[in-house]
């Protein structure tokens, strides 16, 4: 018999951070184009890492959409293809970076290294 004041143990696994790279709270200008759509959305990141970013957007994109992202890092534009992996209504989207164009990856790495060492 269970009484109202009896406490039942609950087993909750600790949340595991699945990110391969640490994220940094930084506001970077970003232009996102959904694959197959020519209309850009100009936004800002709230978090940025070697593996992805988070952007605030009032009407978030659907999870699974492929996007092209152009980020301006200290005035230098880099282009990255990504995938929307999280969606938070009236707040934003998490985007994982899938493919880097040109020297985008080393440029991003240098930018983040400066943030870490500042």
Secondary structure as UniProt FT lines:
FT   TURN            4..5
FT   STRAND          24..25
FT   STRAND          29..34
FT   TURN            35..36
FT   STRAND          41..48
FT   STRAND          52..56
FT   TURN            63..64
FT   STRAND          66..73
FT   TURN            74..75
FT   STRAND          76..88
FT   TURN            89..91
FT   STRAND          92..100
FT   TURN            102..103
FT   HELIX           104..117
//
